[in-house]
């Protein structure tokens, strides 16, 4: 028998989802080296990484569609067993590739997938009605899905993942190729789902969406976890690059050991002193000396605003959409 208060402590302290030291190789290729993070109920967690970083492999392991070589996934503190129908119903997955039947209409798609989870009768009809209202497809509900726009198909895909009432939803690039209206609608739906206590893992290449939706982010590159924390906390710890806007003769190799040179437009030059430079004051003085010798005039010096895109660039060395 457990100790008094054990159940309440579990509900308070145990995350909804825990990912512990997941590893996965395909032959000699190490796809996921060591990934760990956690997800709370009602939280939207951004999962970020460049192509080939291991995001998709990680999500497949969390969903139980791929067996890890090492590590484990826990739901409510218990090891997740994808063969357990009760545990399996706790997860909903919205894949990047559409998972729906184009010949069926929205109602028929939802009924089909609902019945796979054993939902029948009035409960199934009520859930279909609620979800179609939520994703804005009531009026189009009787039309075959093949007639839908890309955004409407994405919204139906999202509704299908919710039909069985999962407590955790994994979204893999849910807004790729959709119109602005559908993107906004999907983001509102995700907020509504999280407000109901569902934990959401949100993988996206759109940093502005992640910043708008997510409380925490996990950044992966080359199969390893580079950062996991609240967005505000990660950004507050960033050092900012210095940007010098200059005019004059074109710079070639005068500053290659100290700064980066970019040419946003013909005749314009920006000198960037990276945040990772040693003594920033000393580096800036040396850069200014060399610019003066080259006959280059400094128009202004400014600190670039911190944001998630810049954090990702600092951690991985490239932009998310490269």
Rosetta blueprint (number, residue, H / E / L):
1 X L
2 X L
3 X L
4 X L
5 X L
6 X H
7 X H
8 X H
9 X H
10 X H
11 X H
12 X H
13 X H
14 X L
15 X L
16 X L
17 X E
18 X E
19 X E
20 X E
21 X E
22 X E
23 X E
24 X E
25 X E
26 X E
27 X L
28 X L
29 X E
30 X E
31 X E
32 X E
33 X E
34 X E
35 X E
36 X E
37 X E
38 X E
39 X E
40 X L
41 X L
42 X L
43 X L
44 X E
45 X E
46 X E
47 X E
48 X E
49 X L
50 X L
51 X L
52 X L
53 X L
54 X L
55 X H
56 X H
57 X H
58 X H
59 X H
60 X H
61 X H
62 X H
63 X L
64 X L
65 X L
66 X L
67 X L
68 X L
69 X L
70 X E
71 X E
72 X E
73 X E
74 X E
75 X E
76 X L
77 X L
78 X E
79 X E
80 X L
81 X L
82 X L
83 X L
84 X L
85 X H
86 X H
87 X H
88 X H
89 X L
90 X L
91 X E
92 X E
93 X E
94 X E
95 X L
96 X L
97 X L
98 X L
99 X L
100 X L
101 X L
102 X L
103 X L
104 X L
105 X E
106 X H
107 X H
108 X H
109 X H
110 X H
111 X H
112 X H
113 X H
114 X H
115 X H
116 X H
117 X L
118 X L
119 X L
120 X L
121 X H
122 X H
123 X H
124 X H
125 X H
126 X H
127 X H
128 X H
129 X H
130 X H
131 X H
132 X H
133 X H
134 X H
135 X L
136 X L
137 X L
138 X L
139 X L
140 X L
141 X L
142 X L
143 X L
144 X E
145 X H
146 X H
147 X H
148 X L
149 X L
150 X H
151 X H
152 X H
153 X H
154 X H
155 X H
156 X H
157 X H
158 X H
159 X H
160 X H
161 X H
162 X H
163 X L
164 X L
165 X L
166 X L
167 X L
168 X E
169 X E
170 X E
171 X E
172 X E
173 X L
174 X L
175 X L
176 X L
177 X L
178 X L
179 X L
180 X H
181 X H
182 X H
183 X H
184 X H
185 X H
186 X H
187 X H
188 X H
189 X H
190 X H
191 X H
192 X H
193 X H
194 X H
195 X H
196 X L
197 X L
198 X L
199 X E
200 X E
201 X E
202 X E
203 X E
204 X L
205 X L
206 X L
207 X H
208 X H
209 X H
210 X H
211 X H
212 X H
213 X H
214 X L
215 X L
216 X E
217 X E
218 X E
219 X E
220 X E
221 X E
222 X L
223 X L
224 X E
225 X E
226 X E
227 X E
228 X E
229 X E
230 X E
231 X H
232 X H
233 X H
234 X H
235 X H
236 X H
237 X L
238 X L
239 X L
240 X L
241 X L
242 X E
243 X E
244 X E
245 X E
246 X E
247 X E
248 X L
249 X L
250 X L
251 X L
252 X L
253 X L
254 X L
255 X L
256 X L
257 X L
258 X L
259 X L
260 X E
261 X E
262 X E
263 X L
264 X L
265 X L
266 X L
267 X L
268 X L
269 X E
270 X E
271 X E
272 X E
273 X E
274 X L
275 X L
276 X L
277 X L
278 X L
279 X L
280 X H
281 X H
282 X H
283 X H
284 X H
285 X H
286 X H
287 X H
288 X H
289 X H
290 X H
291 X H
292 X H
293 X H
294 X L
295 X L
296 X L
297 X E
298 X E
299 X E
300 X E
301 X E
302 X E
303 X E
304 X L
305 X L
306 X L
307 X L
308 X H
309 X H
310 X H
311 X H
312 X H
313 X H
314 X H
315 X H
316 X H
317 X L
318 X L
319 X L
320 X L
321 X L
322 X L
